[in-house]
Amino acid sequence: MKEEVFITIELPVSGRVTILEGKGRHYFSAITKANGDSTLMIKYLIIEVVKIDGKSLSEVQLDEMHMRDVCYLSTVIGTMMSNDFVNGI
């Protein structure tokens, strides 16, 4: 199955990344791995849907990523999940 791209962005430090369109499988995988911790859920969603040079982002890569990039990705993922974005408001 071909993965759908949500957006390609330039991170402040690390450069260009592709963010896949989030699916239920990404969401439920992140919830399961986060064990109810909402901050960890964003972390695992980033790991699930972000690609660098066409390759999945590892937990180690994310942990070592510059904080500005992590915050930027967290904002984009949060926007993807918000009702305002979904409803086009």
Secondary structure, 3 states (H helix, E strand, C coil): CCCCEEEEEEECCCEEEEEECCCHHHHHHHHHHHCCCHHHHHHHHHHHHEEECCEECCHHHHHHCCHHHHHHHHHHHHHHHCHHHHCCC
